[in-house]
């Protein structure tokens, strides 16, 4: 985490609105995050999904180092 601490407060309506509109009760949802991301974000999302009564699963993975591709992708030409 980047030195920011504390709980997320407020209604989080900006985060709640798109989830409520697109996810229904009992719907299966997979949340993907990495260990470098602020955990308060996925915790807030999981809380909202619990309120909606969605079947949510959280998948955390170790953060991968950034990669830079210097080669142009190959294109098939005929």
Buried (B, 14 or more C-beta within 10 A) or exposed (E): EEEEEEEEEEEBEEBBEEBBEEBEEEEEBEBEBEEEEEEBEBBBBBBBBEEBEBEBEBEEEEEEEEEEEEEEEEEEEE
